[in-house]
Amino acid sequence: MSKYSNLVEEIDKQEEVKEQKANLDNELQLLKQAINDLHDSIQKVEKACKDGTDMVIAMKAATDSMDMAVFAFCRAVTRAEATVLKVEMTDECQNAIKSAREELIKAETTLLASHRRLMIQELRNQNEEMRSFIKSGKGVYLSSKVFWWLIGISYVTSLYSFWCLLQLLRQWLKY
């Protein structure tokens, strides 16, 4: 039995070795796949790094270009400020300006007169409404001065009445 058990053991070992070999092959395949993925990732990172460098260079070029544009604009403004303009005013131009000014003055005068007429009409309408309201007897109109005088007189009168009542009460309590 020892010969058979040795044989069984050896077969078990061979099967175990085959199993381990299969496991190693699987792990080797996974490792190769991981290495390929890592290689692809490295290439992508290198490409992104190169693209980033290209973008930085492009941004610097754009910044330099904008600086040049601002400089050119400033130089153009400075030159424009130094430009001397010579204008001749002919009699025809002066007459055109005068007539345009006179037309504008006439238009403004007409507009102001129309506005004044409308405002006077509005005031008349409001005045008529106030008169009809007062005549209808639905209310009493008091100026603010009269109103406050009446309030003051009422207040003083009420204080005096209260004082008189207290005096009467005091005299009544004495008897």
Secondary structure, 3 states (H helix, E strand, C coil): CHHHHHHHHHHHHHHHHHHHHHHHHHHHHHHHHHHHHHHHHHHHHHHHHHHHHHHHHHHHHHHHHHHHHHHHHHHHHHHHHHCCCCCCCCHHHHHHHHHHHHHHHHHHHHHHHHHHHHHHHHHHHHHHHHHHHHHCCCCCCCCHHHHHHHHHHHHHHHHHHHHHHHHHHHHHHHC
